């Protein structure tokens, strides 16, 4: 397996217009927030880029040291470290003017090497599953209520008027269309 020993070019993100988030998969749909929040996003992207460049520089220097012993002059690792420090210093300055709170669970998940996007996806899927389960329960209770009302009307015809009123009241609250059935005996002249 051959390894390319030439130094890689520093990572630079593709140019992004001012109305697009630089790392958004849906660039046209998610512009960066205005003001300080957008500046923070851009600074965090710069930090990520600087960390990536530092990592590739260190790996590249380690592979060169295997081939050429000695000679510390000209290594760009110090420059890359200074870039990271500058980004961190800028973030520290920005932090005094921010009041956004990050939930502790998010930080714990990131420290545990869990992808926040995957956690968000899992939580949304769990909420959707629980929603479907709850909708199933509601549907089961509604169908049971309808069966119970029918049985009560059949066995206690005098309750029919009250049960019909409660069914209409429940249907209007739930947003269901109200179905009114006409009795053939109620039509004039059997029409």
C-alpha positions in Angstrom: 0.0 0.0 0.0 1.6 3.2 -1.1 1.4 6.4 0.9 1.6 9.9 -0.6 4.3 11.7 1.3 3.7 15.1 -0.3 2.4 17.7 2.1 -1.4 18.2 1.8 -2.8 21.6 1.1 -4.5 23.2 4.1 -8.2 22.5 4.3 -10.2 25.4 3.2 -14.0 25.3 3.0 -15.7 26.1 -0.2 -16.7 29.8 -0.6 -20.0 30.5 0.9 -22.3 33.5 0.3 -23.2 35.7 3.2 -26.8 34.3 3.2 -25.8 30.6 3.5 -24.6 28.6 6.4 -21.1 27.3 5.5 -21.6 23.7 6.5 -25.3 23.3 6.0 -26.4 20.4 3.8 -29.3 22.5 2.7 -27.5 25.8 2.1 -30.4 27.6 0.4 -32.8 26.8 3.3 -30.7 27.7 6.3 -29.0 31.1 6.3 -26.7 31.8 9.2 -28.4 33.7 12.0 -27.9 37.5 12.0 -25.6 39.3 14.3 -23.5 37.8 17.1 -24.9 34.3 16.6 -23.8 34.2 13.0 -20.4 35.6 13.9 -20.1 32.8 16.5 -21.0 30.2 13.9 -18.4 31.5 11.5 -15.8 31.6 14.3 -16.6 28.0 15.3 -16.3 26.9 11.6 -12.9 28.7 11.5 -11.8 26.8 14.7 -12.9 23.5 13.2 -10.9 24.3 10.0 -7.8 25.3 12.1 -8.0 22.1 14.1 -8.3 20.0 10.9 -5.3 21.8 9.4 -3.3 21.3 12.6 -4.2 17.6 12.6 -3.1 17.1 9.0 0.1 19.1 9.5 1.0 17.0 12.5 0.4 13.8 10.6 2.3 15.1 7.7 5.3 16.1 9.9 5.3 12.7 11.6 5.6 10.9 8.3 8.4 13.3 7.2 10.3 12.6 10.4 10.4 8.9 9.6 12.2 9.7 6.4 14.4 12.6 7.5 16.0 12.7 10.9 16.8 16.1 12.5 15.9 19.6 11.4 13.1 21.4 13.3 13.2 24.6 11.2 10.4 25.3 8.8 7.8 23.1 10.5 4.4 24.7 10.2 3.0 23.0 13.4 3.7 26.1 15.5 1.8 28.3 13.0 -1.2 25.9 13.0 -1.2 25.8 16.8 -1.2 29.7 16.9 -4.2 29.7 14.5 -6.1 27.4 16.9 -5.1 29.6 19.9 -6.3 32.7 18.1 -9.7 31.2 17.3 -10.0 30.1 20.9 -9.1 33.5 22.1 -11.7 35.1 19.8 -14.4 32.7 21.1 -13.4 33.5 24.7 -13.9 37.2 23.9 -17.3 36.5 22.3 -18.5 34.4 25.2 -18.8 37.5 27.5 -21.5 38.9 25.2 -23.5 35.7 24.8 -26.2 34.5 27.1 -27.2 31.3 25.3 -27.2 28.3 27.5 -26.2 24.8 26.2 -27.9 21.9 27.9 -25.4 19.8 30.0 -26.7 16.6 28.3 -25.5 17.9 24.9 -22.0 18.5 26.3 -21.9 15.1 27.9 -23.0 13.4 24.7 -20.3 15.3 22.7 -17.7 14.3 25.3 -18.9 10.7 25.0 -18.2 10.9 21.2 -21.9 10.7 20.3 -23.0 12.6 17.2 -25.6 15.3 18.2 -27.3 14.9 14.9 -27.8 11.2 15.5 -29.2 11.9 19.0 -31.6 14.5 17.6 -32.7 12.0 14.9 -33.2 9.3 17.6 -35.2 11.6 19.8 -37.4 12.7 16.9 -38.1 9.1 15.9 -38.9 8.2 19.5 -41.3 11.1 19.7 -43.0 10.1 16.4 -43.3 6.5 17.7 -44.8 7.6 21.0 -47.2 9.9 19.0 -48.3 7.0 16.8 -48.8 4.9 19.9 -50.9 7.6 21.6 -53.0 8.2 18.5 -53.7 4.4 18.4 -54.9 4.6 22.0 -57.1 7.6 21.2 -58.6 5.8 18.2 -59.2 2.7 20.3 -61.0 4.7 23.0 -63.1 6.5 20.4 -64.2 3.3 18.7 -64.9 1.8 22.1 -67.0 4.8 23.1 -69.0 4.6 19.8 -69.6 0.9 20.4 -70.7 1.5 24.0 -73.0 4.4 22.9 -74.6 2.1 20.3 -75.1 -0.6 22.8 -76.6 1.8 25.3 -79.0 3.3 22.8 -80.1 -0.2 21.7 -80.7 -1.3 25.3 -81.8 2.1 26.7 -83.6 4.0 23.9 -84.4 6.9 26.3 -80.7 7.7 26.6 -80.3 8.0 22.8 -80.9 11.8 22.8 -78.2 12.4 25.5 -75.7 10.1 23.9 -76.2 11.7 20.5 -75.6 15.1 22.1 -72.4 13.9 23.8 -71.2 12.3 20.5 -71.8 15.6 18.6 -70.0 17.6 21.3 -67.0 15.2 21.2 -66.9 15.2 17.4 -66.9 19.0 17.2 -64.0 19.2 19.8 -61.9 16.6 17.9 -62.4 18.3 14.6 -64.1 15.2 13.0 -66.8 16.0 10.4 -70.3 15.5 11.9 -72.3 12.9 10.1 -76.1 13.3 10.5 -78.1 10.3 9.4 -81.7 10.9 8.4 -84.3 8.4 9.4 -86.6 7.5 6.4 -89.7 7.7 8.7 -88.9 11.4 9.3 -89.0 12.4 5.6 -92.3 13.8 4.3 -94.5 11.3 2.4 -91.8 8.7 2.4 -89.7 10.6 -0.2 
